[in-house]
Amino acid sequence: MRFRHQDGTVVHLGYCSNVHQAEDLEGVVAQLAQYAEPVRERLGVGRLGLGLWLARDVVSALVADAGELSRLKSELAARGLETVTLNAFPYAGFHRDVVKKDVYLPDWADEARLEYTLDCARLLAALLPDDAERGSVSTLPLAWREPWPAERAGAARSALDRLADGLAAIERGTGRRIRVGFEPEPGCVVETTTQAVRELGGLDPERLGVCLDACHLAVQFEDPAAALNRLSEAGIPVVKLQASCAVEAADPTDGAAQAALRRLAEPRFLHQTRTAHLGDVLGTDDLGEALDGGLPAAPGPWRTHFHAPLHADPEPPLRTTAAHLTDVLAGLLGGPAAHCDHIEVETYTWSVLPEPPTDLPGGIAAELAWAGNRLTGLGLKEQPS
């Protein structure tokens, strides 16, 4: 789906395929027919944006075989799908029974992370629609926060310089500009926009910036306007917005709220939980730890890194941070200039909800419709497919 901002910028809206379990090329191709095309049909649009997640083995296969890459391009086109962004945060094994902190491996001190990201950028340059201005690749915010000794931090900074050089070489060779966005996340070396300015300032702004995940921003209790202003003043572009909502318990001392949160404390993904008190943000690395006394329940509220469907309320008395996401969208796109042109709905947690959906395409379509309505409410115009 494409929307046009009043300044003429084409804003791409799609959803991220990391919600689907596929870590080989056959699985990726199958999910286009099983999920992505039905989502497009539910929305009644001729063209749907799909932010692909391609595990390391899939990327390796596509880089090695031009025929397979051509096949993937043909499958996307035949199903009315287009790709302007890749999610290169998870490297592999994103739907194992237990993922947790393994999702941050390899980190940016490991050469494998640089090679994977550049391979993703090469693939995206080949997948981009002819009329797309540029592509984006999102990645992890350097590493989990510990251990992170000085030598690893130095190795990561060197890798980022080489990443910028590699992206410039891809642009020279293909004529397509690909930008990489580092995604601040609670618990990582870069959790907040303040840390993003500290760790990512001075990098090539033409090719490197942030992928702003609205769920993560809310969990860290960051004010959207202040966060966006901080990045702008530092000259760090928002390469991509991941449209996502956290779960909030307004009163975590309430027994019903604690019971509902317990049903979200599942074993696969990490659910960092935070509360704000007297200007400080306190937190635990996982929801179960918070519920077992690791986080003060008063005065609340608690916000949990659990990507909740954009359009639906969670189990009462829990709520989502949809209003916070709406403010982020307004800050990026509600003014005379567009400050982001790639928006990716990234609710990868459908399968670990207490009651997983029986109609996943319908749920994803409803999320995209919700996001599209927010964009048109800001004055953007949906473009015909």
C-alpha positions, 0 to 999 in steps of 0.5 A, spaced: 500 500 500 502 506 498 500 513 500 502 520 498 504 525 503 502 533 502 510 534 500 509 529 495 513 523 498 510 516 497 510 513 503 510 505 503 505 501 508 506 493 509 507 488 514 513 484 516 513 476 514 517 475 521 510 473 523 510 467 519 515 461 520 519 459 514 526 458 514 528 456 507 526 458 500 520 453 499 517 456 506 518 463 504 515 462 497 509 458 500 507 463 505 506 468 500 500 464 497 498 462 504 498 469 508 500 475 504 496 474 498 490 473 502 491 479 506 492 483 500 485 480 497 482 482 504 484 489 503 481 489 496 487 492 494 491 491 487 498 491 491 500 490 498 507 491 501 511 486 504 517 487 509 520 480 508 524 477 513 529 472 510 533 467 515 541 467 513 540 460 510 535 463 505 539 469 504 545 465 502 541 461 497 538 467 494 545 470 493 548 464 490 543 462 485 540 468 480 535 463 478 532 462 485 532 470 486 528 471 479 523 466 482 522 470 488 521 476 484 516 473 480 512 470 485 511 477 489 509 480 482 504 474 481 501 475 487 501 483 487 506 484 492 512 489 493 518 489 497 521 496 499 524 493 506 527 487 509 527 485 517 534 483 518 534 483 526 533 476 527 538 472 524 535 465 524 531 460 528 526 466 530 520 461 531 524 456 535 520 454 542 525 458 545 528 464 542 529 470 548 536 473 548 538 469 542 535 473 537 541 478 538 546 473 536 550 474 532 551 482 534 555 487 531 561 485 533 561 479 529 563 479 522 557 474 520 552 480 522 555 485 517 556 480 512 548 478 513 546 485 513 550 487 506 547 480 503 540 483 505 542 489 502 544 486 495 538 482 495 533 488 496 536 492 491 534 487 486 527 486 489 525 493 489 520 496 485 523 500 479 519 506 481 521 506 489 526 511 491 530 507 496 530 501 500 531 499 507 533 494 512 532 494 519 537 491 524 539 490 531 541 496 536 548 493 536 548 488 541 544 485 548 547 490 553 552 485 556 557 483 556 559 489 551 566 490 553 570 496 549 574 491 544 567 489 542 564 496 542 570 498 538 569 492 533 562 494 532 563 501 530 568 499 525 563 494 522 558 500 521 563 504 517 564 498 513 557 497 512 556 504 510 562 503 505 558 496 503 552 500 502 555 505 497 558 500 493 551 497 492 549 503 490 554 504 485 553 498 482 546 497 482 543 505 482 539 503 488 540 506 495 539 502 501 539 504 508 540 500 514 536 502 520 538 500 527 532 498 532 533 501 539 530 496 544 529 495 551 535 491 554 540 492 548 546 497 548 541 502 544 535 502 548 533 509 547 533 515 542 538 518 547 543 512 546 542 512 539 544 519 538 550 517 543 552 510 539 550 512 532 551 519 531 557 521 526 555 515 522 553 516 514 546 519 515 545 518 507 545 510 509 545 509 516 539 511 521 534 508 526 528 503 525 524 506 530 519 501 533 513 504 536 512 498 541 519 499 544 519 507 544 513 506 549 516 501 553 521 506 555 516 511 556 519 516 551 515 522 549 514 521 541 515 528 540 521 529 544 524 523 541 523 525 534 526 532 535 532 528 539 534 524 533 532 530 528 537 535 531 542 529 531 542 528 524 539 521 525 534 519 520 528 515 521 529 509 516 523 505 517 517 505 522 515 499 525 508 500 527 507 496 533 503 497 540 506 495 547 501 492 552 500 496 558 497 495 565 495 501 568 494 498 575 499 492 576 497 491 583 490 489 580 489 482 581 485 481 574 491 485 571 496 480 574 492 474 571 492 477 564 499 479 564 501 472 566 497 469 560 502 473 556 508 471 559 510 465 554 517 462 553 518 463 546 520 471 546 523 476 551 518 481 554 522 486 557 517 490 562 518 497 564 515 502 569 516 509 570 517 513 577 519 520 579 523 521 572 526 514 572 525 508 568 525 501 572 525 494 568 526 487 568 528 483 562 522 479 562 515 479 564 515 473 568 521 476 572 517 482 573 511 478 576 515 475 580 517 481 584 522 484 580 519 490 578 515 494 583 507 494 582 506 501 585 505 506 583 505 503 575 503 503 570 507 497 567 509 497 559 511 490 556 514 488 550 509 484 547 507 486 540 499 487 541 495 487 534 494 494 533 486 494 532 484 490 538 484 491 545 487 485 549 484 482 555 481 487 560 483 491 564 490 491 560 490 496 554 495 497 548 499 503 547 495 505 540 495 512 542 502 512 543 503 509 536 498 514 533 502 520 536 509 517 533 505 517 526 503 524 527 510 526 529 513 523 523 507 524 518 503 530 520 506 536 518 508 539 512 514 534 511 514 527 511 520 524 516 519 517 514 517 513 508 517 506 510 512 503 515 512 496 517 506 493 521 510 488 525 506 484 530 510 477 530 506 475 536 500 472 534 502 465 535 503 466 542 497 470 544 493 466 549 488 465 544 491 465 537 487 467 531 484 462 527 484 467 521 491 470 521 490 473 514 484 477 517 487 479 523 493 482 519 489 485 514 485 489 520 491 491 522 493 494 516 487 497 515 487 501 522 494 503 520 492 506 513 486 509 516 491 513 521 495 515 515 489 518 511 487 521 518 493 525 517 492 528 510 496 522 506 492 520 500 492 512 498 495 511 491 491 507 486 494 500 486 
